Amino acid sequence: MRVELAKITNKGFKFQEKIKAADWSLDGFDVKFIGQIKVECELKKEYNRIVSNGHIITHREINCSRCLIQVCQVKKHRFERIYQLGQLSDFLDIEKDIREEILLNFSLKALCSTDCRGLCPGCGKNLNWEKCIC
């Protein structure tokens, strides 16, 4: 995601990009990013800086931290970054910052739903689907 600085004006420069999730190696122990990562961004020149505003859409498979079932989720995240013109060359490359946004905004406890009841500590039954007899 490299953009020539000459294309970025005070009126703004918009772009969209789709990246294969597998190409970025973002997977972790309990998460696998699938499909494409969609990035939409607007870059504007303001005084001696460039302001980026946009949003990221990711699709991921997670193992719920409470009940351990695997679910697919779509996550949407807005972001804003500011770049100082004096620190840039002829191009602005925001790929590293997009990757960072995805990883920093990943919840530490991934849940299948906010009201997940988890597993019974005694018998191990999934309390979302059945009652425990312990």
C-alpha positions in Angstrom: 0.0 0.0 0.0 2.4 2.6 -1.3 1.0 6.0 -2.4 3.0 8.7 -4.1 3.1 11.8 -2.0 2.4 13.9 -5.1 -1.1 12.3 -5.3 -2.1 13.4 -1.8 -3.6 16.8 -1.7 -5.7 18.9 0.7 -8.8 17.6 -1.1 -7.8 14.1 -0.3 -6.8 10.9 -2.0 -9.0 7.7 -1.5 -8.0 4.2 -2.2 -9.3 0.6 -1.5 -7.3 -2.5 -1.4 -8.0 -6.2 -0.8 -5.2 -8.4 0.6 -5.3 -12.2 1.0 -5.2 -12.8 4.7 -2.9 -15.8 4.2 -0.3 -13.4 2.6 0.1 -11.4 5.9 0.7 -14.3 8.3 -1.4 -12.8 11.1 -2.7 -16.2 12.5 -2.2 -17.0 16.2 -2.8 -19.8 18.6 -6.6 -19.4 18.7 -7.3 -17.3 15.6 -7.0 -17.8 11.8 -7.6 -14.9 9.5 -9.5 -16.1 6.3 -10.5 -14.6 3.0 -9.5 -11.1 2.3 -8.6 -8.1 4.4 -10.4 -5.1 3.0 -8.8 -1.7 3.5 -10.5 1.6 2.6 -8.5 4.8 3.3 -8.5 8.5 2.7 -5.2 10.4 2.9 -5.3 14.3 3.2 -2.5 16.8 3.3 -2.9 19.2 6.2 -0.2 21.8 6.8 3.1 19.8 7.2 1.5 16.4 7.7 -0.7 13.7 6.1 -3.8 12.4 8.0 -5.1 9.0 7.1 -8.6 7.9 8.0 -10.1 4.6 7.1 -11.4 1.3 8.1 -10.4 -2.3 7.9 -12.7 -5.4 7.6 -11.3 -8.8 8.5 -12.8 -12.3 8.5 -11.5 -14.7 11.1 -12.0 -18.1 12.7 -11.6 -18.1 16.4 -11.7 -20.6 19.2 -13.9 -19.2 22.0 -12.0 -18.6 25.2 -14.9 -19.9 27.3 -16.5 -22.8 25.4 -13.7 -23.7 22.9 -16.0 -23.9 19.9 -14.8 -22.5 16.6 -16.7 -19.6 15.1 -16.3 -17.3 12.2 -16.4 -13.5 12.8 -16.3 -10.4 10.7 -14.5 -7.5 12.5 -14.7 -3.9 11.4 -12.2 -1.3 12.7 -11.8 2.4 12.1 -8.3 3.9 12.3 -6.5 7.2 12.0 -2.8 7.9 11.7 -0.8 11.1 11.2 2.4 11.2 9.3 4.9 14.2 9.3 5.8 15.2 5.8 9.4 15.9 6.8 9.9 12.3 7.8 8.7 10.8 4.4 10.4 10.3 1.1 8.5 10.3 -2.2 6.1 7.6 -1.1 3.9 6.8 1.9 3.7 3.1 2.8 1.0 2.3 5.3 1.1 -1.5 5.1 3.0 -1.9 8.4 0.5 0.4 10.1 -2.5 -1.5 8.8 -1.0 -4.8 10.1 -0.3 -3.1 13.4 -3.9 -1.9 13.7 -5.3 -5.4 13.1 -3.1 -7.0 15.7 -3.4 -4.2 18.4 -7.2 -4.2 18.1 -7.6 -8.0 18.5 -9.3 -8.7 21.8 -7.3 -10.8 24.3 -10.3 -13.0 25.1 -12.1 -14.0 21.9 -15.7 -15.1 22.5 -18.3 -16.7 20.3 -20.9 -14.4 21.8 -20.9 -11.9 24.7 -23.2 -14.1 26.7 -21.3 -17.3 26.3 -21.6 -19.5 29.4 -18.5 -21.6 28.8 -17.8 -25.1 29.9 -18.7 -26.7 33.3 -15.5 -27.0 35.3 -16.8 -30.3 36.8 -18.0 -32.4 33.8 -16.9 -30.3 30.8 -20.3 -29.9 29.2 -20.9 -26.8 27.0 -23.3 -24.8 29.2 -24.6 -23.0 26.1 -26.2 -26.2 24.8 -27.0 -28.3 27.8 -27.6 -28.2 31.5 -25.0 -29.5 33.8 -25.8 -32.3 36.3 -22.8 -31.8 38.6 
